Amino acid sequence: MNLFLTGGAGYVGSACLRHLLKNGHNAIAYDNLIEGNRGSVPGGRLVVGDIADVDAMADCMRSERIDAVLHFAAAASVPESIKNPEFYYRSNVLGTKGVLDAMRRSGVRRIIFSSTAATYGFHARMPMTEDAPQTPQVPYGSTKLAAEWLIKDYAKAYGMGYTIFRYFNASGADIDGEHGEDRRDESHLIPLALAVAVGRRPRLLIFGDDFETQDGTCVRDYIHVDDLAQAHELAVESLEPGMGRAFNLGSGTGVTVLEVLRACEEAVGFPINHEIVDRRPGDPGVLIACPQRAMRQLGWSPRYTDIRQIVGSAWRWRRTHPDGYREPAEPAIEVDALYAGR
Ligand SMILES: NC(=O)c1ccc[n+]([C@@H]2O[C@H](COP(=O)([O-])OP(=O)(O)OC[C@H]3O[C@@H](n4cnc5c(N)ncnc54)[C@H](O)[C@@H]3O)[C@@H](O)[C@H]2O)c1
């Protein structure tokens, strides 16, 4: 199929792009590179543009004879969304409307959307099924839920088909070690811990150790990015106009922040400097997915469910790319020298 991936130069989008190309699809990334990286997209597959630009997207969809859109592009940091909701509504709600309008103009009738566990907000019953009430507690979650509504209403009125994926914590790197997670404004636990390990950050902040969990830190469900890519391939291949479905994508198991930190320390082979600070607003204590619906209906089955495998893959990439995809701003640190003394 001919596929158009908004946000295809980002972490999850580029992993999906590479997976889809490997599996015989024709795919291009459309990304404004605000967080994405040219180096994460195979040559000739990147169109630089913003999802606010409906004309540019519609031209591209028409000229590439696109069959389906995978919509990853978004502003996706919870703390930033609390400080700057205007940018989040513009990027995630108006941006999604732009993608849908470009699809209508160019006759594309299938969309796969990257939504999030943050649309559920606080919820007592874990693991969480897709029928759990969607009551987001932070602007990031609200904007992604509003985007879900837009997609559902457009689909009904204009004959589109959709698959909504609510990811839990996307994590890990290419198992082959060639690609990894690298944003300018990082807010995810594993890349932050590993940035401390390669000397790019002074310490890891852990937000709260007074949650009602086994060690007091937050419990999250980490799902490997290659497993997400596999789910997208299955969805692309089974989605038809008129269809509407939503799936949680997680491993079904919860891991605490301190357990992730310990897995990182085990992977790197030395202690990672960290500090426990106050809770952040909007962080639920526990988020664990029930992935049964995706397993049953898509035939999906996550392969990398052990946190040590996930962290190990992230570390293989980070240790060989201490500056991520970017040229080093200062003389490169000799990675081996950095580890020698620890
Ligand atoms: N990473 C996670 O744990 C996680 C969890 C739940 C949901 N999600 C969702 O998955 C999607 C991908 O997340 P990610 O972790 O890969 O994030 P990311 O920041 O690495 O990727 C997002 C990409 O979108 C691009 N982008 C942002 N705004 C754009 C715009 N206006 N026009 C064009 N391109 C734009 C960025 O440059 C970036 O390449 C997002 O929609 C996010 O909300 C991610």
The ligand as an SDF file (V2000), in Angstrom:
LIG
                    3D

 44 48  0  0  0  0  0  0  0  0999 V2000
    6.1580    8.0130   23.0190 N   0  0  0  0  0  0  0  0  0  0  0  0
    5.1330    7.5870   23.7630 C   0  0  0  0  0  0  0  0  0  0  0  0
    5.3350    6.9500   24.8250 O   0  0  0  0  0  0  0  0  0  0  0  0
    3.7070    7.8420   23.3390 C   0  0  0  0  0  0  0  0  0  0  0  0
    2.6740    7.3850   24.1630 C   0  0  0  0  0  0  0  0  0  0  0  0
    1.3560    7.6110   23.7860 C   0  0  0  0  0  0  0  0  0  0  0  0
    1.0810    8.2420   22.5930 C   0  0  0  0  0  0  0  0  0  0  0  0
    2.0890    8.7030   21.8100 N   0  0  0  0  0  0  0  0  0  0  0  0
    1.7460    9.3940   20.5780 C   0  0  0  0  0  0  0  0  0  0  0  0
    2.4770    8.7960   19.5100 O   0  0  0  0  0  0  0  0  0  0  0  0
    2.8240    9.7740   18.5250 C   0  0  0  0  0  0  0  0  0  0  0  0
    4.3070    9.7170   18.2680 C   0  0  0  0  0  0  0  0  0  0  0  0
    4.9890    9.9680   19.4800 O   0  0  0  0  0  0  0  0  0  0  0  0
    6.5710    9.9930   19.5510 P   0  0  0  0  0  0  0  0  0  0  0  0
    6.9440    9.5160   20.8890 O   0  0  0  0  0  0  0  0  0  0  0  0
    7.1270    9.3440   18.3400 O   0  0  0  0  0  0  0  0  0  0  0  0
    6.8290   11.5580   19.4990 O   0  0  0  0  0  0  0  0  0  0  0  0
    7.9290   12.3700   18.6980 P   0  0  0  0  0  0  0  0  0  0  0  0
    7.9390   13.7380   19.2740 O   0  0  0  0  0  0  0  0  0  0  0  0
    9.2090   11.6050   18.6550 O   0  0  0  0  0  0  0  0  0  0  0  0
    7.3380   12.3950   17.2360 O   0  0  0  0  0  0  0  0  0  0  0  0
    6.3530   13.3010   16.8060 C   0  0  0  0  0  0  0  0  0  0  0  0
    6.7720   13.7850   15.4380 C   0  0  0  0  0  0  0  0  0  0  0  0
    5.7950   14.6870   14.9470 O   0  0  0  0  0  0  0  0  0  0  0  0
    6.4500   15.7850   14.3600 C   0  0  0  0  0  0  0  0  0  0  0  0
    5.5320   16.9270   14.4430 N   0  0  0  0  0  0  0  0  0  0  0  0
    5.0830   17.5230   15.5800 C   0  0  0  0  0  0  0  0  0  0  0  0
    4.2430   18.5330   15.2580 N   0  0  0  0  0  0  0  0  0  0  0  0
    4.1580   18.5490   13.9040 C   0  0  0  0  0  0  0  0  0  0  0  0
    3.4590   19.3560   12.9780 C   0  0  0  0  0  0  0  0  0  0  0  0
    2.6820   20.3690   13.3950 N   0  0  0  0  0  0  0  0  0  0  0  0
    3.6080   19.1100   11.6620 N   0  0  0  0  0  0  0  0  0  0  0  0
    4.3980   18.0870   11.2220 C   0  0  0  0  0  0  0  0  0  0  0  0
    5.0960   17.2960   12.0490 N   0  0  0  0  0  0  0  0  0  0  0  0
    4.9850   17.5220   13.3830 C   0  0  0  0  0  0  0  0  0  0  0  0
    7.7120   15.9620   15.1740 C   0  0  0  0  0  0  0  0  0  0  0  0
    8.7440   16.6490   14.4830 O   0  0  0  0  0  0  0  0  0  0  0  0
    8.1000   14.5320   15.4600 C   0  0  0  0  0  0  0  0  0  0  0  0
    8.9390   14.0070   14.4360 O   0  0  0  0  0  0  0  0  0  0  0  0
    2.3160   11.1080   19.0770 C   0  0  0  0  0  0  0  0  0  0  0  0
    1.0810   11.3630   18.4650 O   0  0  0  0  0  0  0  0  0  0  0  0
    2.1400   10.8480   20.5640 C   0  0  0  0  0  0  0  0  0  0  0  0
    1.1260   11.6610   21.0990 O   0  0  0  0  0  0  0  0  0  0  0  0
    3.4080    8.5090   22.1510 C   0  0  0  0  0  0  0  0  0  0  0  0
  1  2  1  0
  2  3  2  0
  2  4  1  0
  4  5  1  0
  4 44  2  0
  5  6  2  0
  6  7  1  0
  7  8  2  0
  8  9  1  0
  8 44  1  0
  9 10  1  0
  9 42  1  0
 10 11  1  0
 11 12  1  0
 11 40  1  0
 12 13  1  0
 13 14  1  0
 14 15  2  0
 14 16  1  0
 14 17  1  0
 17 18  1  0
 18 19  2  0
 18 20  1  0
 18 21  1  0
 21 22  1  0
 22 23  1  0
 23 24  1  0
 23 38  1  0
 24 25  1  0
 25 26  1  0
 25 36  1  0
 26 27  1  0
 26 35  1  0
 27 28  2  0
 28 29  1  0
 29 30  1  0
 29 35  2  0
 30 31  1  0
 30 32  2  0
 32 33  1  0
 33 34  2  0
 34 35  1  0
 36 37  1  0
 36 38  1  0
 38 39  1  0
 40 41  1  0
 40 42  1  0
 42 43  1  0
M  CHG  2   8   1  16  -1
M  END
$$$$
